[in-house]
Structures are given as C-alpha cells and as structure tokens.
Amino acid sequence: MAKIALVQVQPRLGDKAHNVELVERAVRSTDSEVLAFSEMFLTGYTLRDRYSELAEDMGGHSVRKLDALAKESGRWLVLGMPELDPDRKGVIYNSALVLSPDSEPETYRKMVLANFGPFEEDLYFARGDKMPIFDTPVGRMGIEICFDIFFPEITKLYALEGADIVLCISASPSTTREYFEKILPARAIENTIFIAYANLVGTEQNMTFWGGNQLIGPRGNVKAGGKPFLEGLVKAEVDLNELEVARQFRPTIRETRKDLMEKLGEFAQPEQTQDSQ
C-alpha cells in the first residue's frame, strides 16, 4: 500500500521562496510517496491584485525548483498556485500544480470559481475546462479545488472515468467548515472512491482557515485526520482493495444512468467561454 501525506502548514502570504522551503521540509519529514498541500499554497490565498505579479507558468522559477525536488526525491507533489496561461497574455488560473518523478509539470485548473461572500475569484481567474487523471502511487487520481467539490457531477465524472481517489485542495475558512465536513464523506460514498482533503490553515488578512486535512475511505469512513486550526501532517495508507468491497455493497458507479447524466446537461448553464473572462 502506498502512502499519502496531507500537509497542513500555513504558507507565508506573497513569499514564494519561503513556501517552497516549506514543501522541501515536508518532503524531508515523511516517506509518503504523494504529498498534497492547500489551494494557493505557493503564494497564499488572499492576494487580490498581487496574483498577476506572482503567477507563474510551467517554466517559472518556483515551478522548476519544485519539479527538481519531485524528481530528486522520487515523490509526487500537488500544491495550489496562480498559473499564467502561456498562450494568452494576462490570463491566470487558480490551479493545482502536479509534479511527478518522471513527467513534466502539469496542472488542474479550478473549474467552478467562488464568487459569493468574501470570495471574488472571477475578478482574477479564468475557469478551467479539463479534468486530467494522474496515475500516482495511491491510485488513479482526479483533482478538485475547494468549491469544485460542491458540484457532484465533477466527482461523478472522475469516478466514471476510472479515478480511484479524488484530491481536493482547498482554502476553506472556518465559516464553511461544517459544509465540507458533510460533503467530503458524501462524495466518497456516492462514488465509492477515496477522497483526500488538503486545506489551508492559519489566518490571512481577515480570514481564518480551519485546516481539517483528512483521508476518507470509499464507504465514508475517515481513515486519518488532522486537528482543526493546528499545523501538522496527516499521513495515511491507501488500500485500493477497499474499492472493490465498497462497490460490491453499494454499486453506485455500475448503476449510474446515462440518460440522467444527459438530462443534467439540459438544465446546466451554458459553458462560459474563455473570451468572456
């Protein structure tokens, strides 16, 4: 069985060099094959107009340094960052950077941006439209970012495409804690997959983030969890044999109906084009 480490430490707002060092320390502290960090871990979350100043593409200095770390250590690393679109000047994504020992850097771009309460992500980011699945030591992994997890169709699509585990990296403040604690096990149960959660911890500007990193099994049970509001590292083994047992008892993937999935599309809002950003 392979191990995943969900790193619950506070990045320093706007200090990429310091935050890269935090990743290096975490790699040295665990033998886990996969390490996951929170949404916007590279820069911190509450940057507002500084996103454009600190964003990088896949050739950026921080990305290259972290990629070298992944290859030297033989680990998979997943962490949030503001990503520059290399083909469209000025376009930035809220992305999860995915680094592996033997592949070039890749990203997942947040699909559903948060635009309510204190969140104003549409002011700074474009929407992603791709759902890559990564073959990692802890199974075939899909990635979501924070608000994405509230849309069950995203996780369902990952499960139908053969994902074993979905990693949600997040910047959830304490005011939304109860929602995540309910939704995370629900997504695991309804899709019979593992759900891993890596949330921001600590205070930025006027927002306090609750942490709560955890790995949830395919029957909704918490396999390992961190203490809310405290820094730490949640380390857990992922036993993919649990998937077969869970799917025998509750065959949600097998019984998913294509006609209902198509019906869902009839009621969804039209896809937002990149030109409208």
N, C-alpha and C positions, 0 to 999 in steps of 0.2 A: 504493500500500500504506500502511496505517495503522500507527502505532507504539504499542507498549505499554511502559510503564516499571514495573518491579517494584522497589519501593523497599525497600532492605534497610538500615534505620536503627533504632536502639534507642529506643523511647519511654521516657519517664520515668514510673515507676510512680506512679499516682494523680494525675498532673499533666496534666489535660486541656488547659489553656491552652498549656503547652509543646508538647504533642504536636500540637495544631492548628497551631502555628507551624512544626513540622517538616513538616507537609503543605504549608504555604504555601511554605516554602523549596524543597521538591521540585518544586512546580509551576513556580517561577521558574527551576529549573535544567534543565528539559527542554522540548522541543517535542512530546513524546508526547501523543497525543490521549486516552489512557487511562492512569491511574496507579493502581497497586494497592499496598496496604500490608498488614501482617500481621494475624492474628487478634488481637482486643482491642487494636488499636494506639491507640485513643483513650485508653485508661486504663492499659495494661499488663495482663498476664495474671494474675499471681499475687496477686489482690486479696482473695480469700476473702470475708469478711463485708463488705468495702467495696463490693462490686458494687452493693448496693442503694442505697448513698449516692451513687454516681457514675453510675448508669444514667440514660439519657435516653430520652424518646420523640421522635417526629419534630418536635416543637415545641421541643425543648431548645436551650439557648444554643449549645452546641458544634455541634449539627447545623445550626442556622440559619446559623452563621458559615461552616461548610464548604460548605453549599449555596450561599451567596453567592459563595464562592470559585470553585466549579464554574461558576457562571453568568457571573461576570465574566471568567474565564479561557477559557471555552469548552471545558473539559475534563470528562472522566468521571473520578470518583474512587470507589474502592472501599476501605473500611477496616473493620476489626473494631471492635465496640463492645458494651457491655452495653445491651440495649434494653428499656425499660419497655413492657409491654403497656398501651396506652391504655384498654383496656376492662376489664381485670381487675387490680385493685389488688394490688400486691406481686409480680406475675409478671414475671420477667426472662428474656430470651433472649440467648444467645450469637449475635450477629448480624453480618452484613456489611452495612454501610451503603453504599448505591449512590446516587451523586449524578451528575446529568447537567446539561448546559447548558440544557435546555428542558423538564424534567419535575420533578415534585415528588419529594422524597426517598422512597426505597423501601428495603426490607431483604430479605435472605435470612436465615432463621433456621436455625441448625445443627440437623440432623435426628438425628444419632447422637452422643450425648454420651459423652465419655470418662470412664469410671469404673473405672480399674484403676491399679495402681502409684501414682504421686503425684497422679493426677487424680481429682477429686471433683466433677465438673461437675453431677451430679444433685442435689447439695446446694443449688445456686444457680440453676440454669436449668431452664426448661421446654423441651420438644422442639418444633422446627418441623415443619410438615407441608405446606409449599408449596414448589414448585420453579419460581419465575419465570425466564423467559429474557428477557434485555435486548438490545435492538438497539443495539449500540455500533459505533463506527468500526472495531473489529477483528473484527467479525462478531457473530453471534447468540451471546450469552454466558450460560452457566449458571454458578452459583457453588456451591462447596462449602467447608466449613470443616473443615480438619485431618482428624479421624477419619472424616469422611464419605467420604474418598477410598478407604478400605479396604473399602467396600461397592460392588462393581462395578455393582450394579443401579441405583444413583443416576446414575452417569455414563452407563450404557447408556440410561436413560430420557431423559436430556438429549439424547443423540445421536439417539435415535429421534424426539424432538420437534423436531429440526432445529437443534440447537446446533452452531456451528462451533468453539467454544472453550469450555473449562471452566476457570475460575479457581478455584484452591484457595488460600485464605488460611489461615495455619497458625501454631500455636505449638508446634512440634516441638522437643523438647530433643535434645541430642547423642546420647542413648541410643537414639533412634528413627531416627536419620539413615539407616541402611542400609535400613530398610524403605521409607522414602519414595523413596530413590534407585532402588529396584526397582519400586515400584508406579506411580510417575508415568509412566515410559515405557510400562509395560504398559497403563495406561488409555488412553493416546494410541493405541497400536497396535490394541487390541481394539475401539476405537470409531472409528478413523480421524478423529480430531479433534485440535485443538491443546489442549495442557494448559499452563496458566500457573500458576506456584507462587510465592507470596509468603510467606515465613516470618519469624518473629520472630528477632532476633539479639541477642546480649548475655546478661547474667546478671541474673536476678531472683530474689530470695530465695536458695534453694539450687539453682536450675535454670539451666543454661546452654543457650541456644538457638543452633542452628548456622547459621541463615540458609539459604544454598544456593538462593537465588531463581533460577528458570530458566524458559525457554520451550521446550517440547518440540513438535516437529512431528508431523503425523499418521502418520508412519512410525517414530516413536520416537526420532528424532534430536534432540539438544539444539541448539537454534538460538542460544541465548545463555544464559550462566550466570554467577552471581556467586561470589566466593570465600567458602568457608565461614568463619564466625566473624568476618568483617570487614564493616564498614559499606560501603555502596556503592549503585549504581543500575544495574540490568540493563535495558538498552534494546534492544528487538527489533522488527523489522518482521514483520507477519503477512500472508502472501500466501495469500489464500483459494483461489487456483488450485491450491494443493498438495492440497487436499481431494479434488478430482476425480481427480487422478492416483493418490492413495493408495487411493481407493475402487475404482478400476479394478483395481489389483493385489491388493487384499485386501478383498473386498466383505462386510465383517462386518455392516454395517448392513442391507444387502439380504437377507442370509441369516439374520438373527435370526428365530427361530421363536416365534410367539405361544404355542404350546402349552407350550413350555419355560418361557417367562416366567410363564405362569399356574401351572405346576407349582411354580415357586419360591415363589409366594404361599401354597401349601398347607403348606409347611414353615416359613414365617417365623413369628415370634412374633406374637401378636395385637397390633394397634396400641394403643399406650399413650394413654389419654385425657388431656386437659389437667386434668381434675378429680383425677387421681391424682398430680399434681405436688405 
